[in-house]
Structure formats: C-alpha cells, structure tokens
Amino acid sequence: MKVKFFILLFLATFFVQCRKDNTSLPVTVAVPFSATPYSINYPFFWSKVPILSPANNPLTVEGIALGRKLFYDPILSQNNTMSCATCHNINFSFTDSTKQFSSGLHGEVGKRNAPPIFNLGWFTNYGVLTHQFFWDGGASDLESQVFGPITNPIEMSETLPNVLTKLKLKSEYPTLFKKAFGTDSITSQLLAFAISQFERTIISGNTKFDQGRLINFSNFSPEEMNGFITFTSEKGDCWHCHTLAPPSSPLETDFGLDFSFHNNGLQKIFTDSGLARITKNNGDLGKLKTPSIRNLVFTAPYMHDGRFSTLEQVVDFYDAQAYQGSNVDGFITKNPHPTGLNLSSQEKRELILFLKTLTDSSLIVNTSYSKP
Amino acid sequence: MRIIKKNSQLFFTVLFFFFLIFFGCKKDQTAQPGNVSTGTITFNISHVFGNNPLQFSESYLTANDTIRIQSQFAYYFSNIKLTKTDNTIYSPGNFFLVHYDIDSQNPDSTTITINNVPQGDYKTLSFVIGVDSLHNHTVGQTGALDPSMGMCWFWNTGYVFYRLKGNFGATNTSFSLDLGGDENIMSYEFPANFSLADSRTINIKMDIKELFQNPYSYNLKVDDKDIHSTTSKGISKLVQNSKDMMSILSIQ
C-alpha cells in the first residue's frame, strides 16, 4: 500500500506540476493505473500448467470482485430477473439444477444443457484463435463468450447498450469499474473482462481422486481402483477423451477432458450439427466439446442435450448403445456392436464408484465463488 | 505505529515536492517530430446503387428485383495501406465503422480521415471491407470494434463485415444480409499515383448494385435473402460479386 501511495503521488505530480509553456495543453502523461494483482492458489499439481489470462486482461482482486458481483446481478437481463447464476448455479457445480434445458427470460427453453463453470482458464489449451466455449465451440474465447447468453433472445434477452446504461445508473458500478480498470467509463469490453476474470478463478481440483494421486491412491477402495483401471484401460477406454493419467503415472495434468471435439455416436440424425456449424466441414457434423469428467455428481443430466439423467444410463450408452456411423469417433467404433465395450454389471458399478471420486464438494460451498 | 507511518508519509511527501520543484519541470522546446513531414488523407466514399446515390427511401433495380435498402446499411473499412514509390508502406491500423440506420441522415456518402500520413509520392492504395483475422476472433474490443456497435456475432465469434437490410419485390419481402467470416473479407487494391504534401482527398465509389451481379446474378427470391452466419450459401456469391464493388473515382 505504501509503495503504491508513493508511486501514485509521484505520478500525480506530473499532472499537477508540468505544463508546456508554449501551449495550453496539459502534458499527456497518463497516470498508470494499477489494481491489486491476484495470484491463483492452485490445488495439487495444477500450478504446473498455470492459467494464461489474455495480456490485456490480467487477474486482479478488484476485477474479480466486480466480475463476481456482475455474475450474480440480474441487471444483465432485460427485465432484471435473470443473472448468469440463474442457469449456472454454484450448488450444481454452476449448472442449471437438474434441468435438461434452461428457461430464458420469456419462458422459452434452449436445446442444450447448461455446461458447468470450473477450470475454464485452461480452455486456452484449445489453442489460439479457435473454439473454446459453447458446446459447439461457437465462442472463441472467454471474453467473447460472455455476450452470447446476455443478448440471446431466449436467454437474458438484453442489448449491450441497455446493459451499459443500467450499469452506469446504478450507483456502485462506476466506482467498482474504476477500482478494477482505472476508468468509470463502463464499456462492453470491461463488462466481459470482469466476468471472465471471476470465471477464471473458479477452479475445482480438490477431490478424493486428486488427493489419491499424491498417495498412490491408497485412499481408494478396491472397487474404486478397479473402476479407475477400467476407465484408463483399453477396455473401458474413457480416458482418451476424458483425459486422466493412469494409476501408475506420476503427477499429471488430470483435466478430465481433452480440449477437443468428438462425435460420440449419440445422434443418428444430426439434430445438433455441433462443430460443423462453425467450421462448415461435414467431417465435424455431430462433434461436440468433450465435457469434464469432474463433478458429475452435481452436473446431471448428461450429454449436450441432457438426455441421460443418471450415470448408469451414460455408462450403458457407451457400453453398447452408441451409433456406429462413418462420422463417429474411432474410439467409439473400435468396439463395434453387438458386444460394444462388453462391460459386466460389476465393472459398470465400479466405474461409477470411480467417477464419484472426482467430486469436489468444496467447490459448491466455496465462499469465494458464491453470491457476494 | 500508525502515527509514525503517517509522519513518514508526510516526510516523504514533502521530500517529493522538493524534488519536483528542483527537477520536475523543464520547458519542452524541442519540435514535435511528425508535424514537419506528415499530411492528412480523406477518403470520401460515395455509396451508390448503379448510377443513383443511395437513399433509404428509393427503389433500385437489379436484374431480378426491385429492391429497397432500408433500416440498416453498415460496413467496416480497415487495413488501409498506402505504398510509396520507394515501396515503403504506411498502414495506420485503424478500423472505421460506417453505420446508417433508419434514423440516420442520407446514407449516400461518408468521410474517413487519417492523419499523420508521411508526405511523399504514393503509387498504391489498398484496404478491406471487413475485419482481419487477427481481430476477428475475439469481440471484447473497443472503439469501432466495440460489441455494443451491434456488428458482432456472439454464437460464432466474429464481426459482421457488411450489413444490408431492406425489402424487395412488389410484396416488400424483407431481406437481411450480414456478411462476415475470415474467408469472406473483401480486399481491394488500386493504383493511386499522387504526391502527398498537406492533404489529399481520395474519392471512392461503393456501388452496391455490384453485389447483385457479376459473376453471379444474385436473386433474393432464390438465393438466401437472410444471411446471419458464415455458413449461408449465398455469402460466397455476394463476396465474389463484391470484387467490383469499390472503385477510385479521383484523387484531389
């Protein structure tokens, strides 16, 4: 604080003291603005792959606090009744309760299940200039994603100029934007910056699984261990898309997803064209983002269209119900019908017990993420 | 502790002001670099439909229809590059949004000015209608690229490069064409022989009729009349037609 005070004082003097004698214009040395840098407290090994914020939107304490307030504020919706948190509810790992589809402001429902919000900062692993957000990759980065739900007529149904006008008129916001970004001129960019900052701090990795990684999984029951082996073996073959390192590996980056898109044989007829909508490549028809294998206990129902309400249904689907069309991923078609994965009922039960070790109960009670 | 802290703050504050008085201010007597050797270029872009200036109230004829451009007409003008006879290139990097809606003045022309252009002899002008791929994959931007401008796609991140809204035919069927997508950027390059001293005006014509003809006769009754994503088939026809949309009328 002290250092900051002097720096500010020093810089302020440029403004106060110096003027060119030959013109009436003040010297245009802007006071460099500085908010308090925020360091992420990574769980377990995750610090080995730190989150990369965009250069123009670094994490700051003030920016995150503002983003959190905005995330929970229904002011972002047309009739001030819906916030981001309406469909991304912390109690359900930031999904929309057990709803298959979320309802918008005017009562319409969408056609995709609201995805969870955690570990989004690592989605830059999809690569620069590509498809990081939405089930079909329709938003290329977090800062761009923010505007979709706010302006979608079947979601929050608001226009950006209206949102900005409302924020400017609400007494606390100009001050909070000033603290976070050094300006009380509220823009769409800064709105997206703040919400993105908050979302990047939502990190979930505190699970029995992650704790087990440090102690050779001595905390696992025999059934959970068997499930883990099925998960990472060629038999269950879950891990190629829901990336977790096998039991014997040293500390790894266990994201539980592969930062990629796959056609998992869910749709015989493409009611959702998936990634092909963005790439215009027929080979991408039906490809959707691999969702995280973490926190499944909270995120039901499952799949992009929420068609399965239980993990048992999901495991049965992958075991022997996936379509085998030409466009379907090789990891699905390599175990053709009628046998499929040929999992026994005990193997299925163990697999589900293992999946439940990837539950981070501390996420849903984390007071850094809850409504401020 | 608090008091000591306050005292030390006071001490340093006083010290700082002393420093300021002694070292803080100097007259800046050096000439500003830049105002000796640069000039201003004004692009005067006239919007026409065939031989007629664009007016929201007018009807225009294409080979297939009578069309009226109403309510919205907008585009990004960017990537301006001016090449000198010695092959040095001046590229200001600005994005300009030209935007008219139903409440706007007549959309028949617009003026875009760039300052600080190095003086000298030029031979080529190039620019694009659209937003280059470097800026087209994130919309959390400011200025002309501010998403509040209403020229963004949020469900397939990117900018609408060119927007034309209106109606056509005897029944006033509405159409709405939003062109965008990296592969659909509209690039133009023209010989432009001029010498820049203080200022120049480059008169440019945008003929919207060209979008509907050559090589494809674009028929709103048959081809897409509503384009709101890069996947529409009509978009590539319109973009190929756009190659003749811009021309330089004169340089003054």
Interface residues (C-beta under 8 A of the other chain):
Chain A: K2 F5 F6 L9 F10 T13 Q17 C18 K20 D21 N22 V27 P54 N57 L129 F134 G138 A139 S140 D141 E143 S144 V146 F147 G148 T151 N152 L160 P161 L164 T187 S188 Q189 A192 F193 S196 R277 I278 K280
Chain B: K5 Q9 F12 T13 F16 F17 L20 G24 C25 K27 D28 Q29 S133 H137 T138 V139 G140 Q141 T142 D146 P147 S148 G150 C152 F154 W155 N156 T157 G158 S229 T230 T231
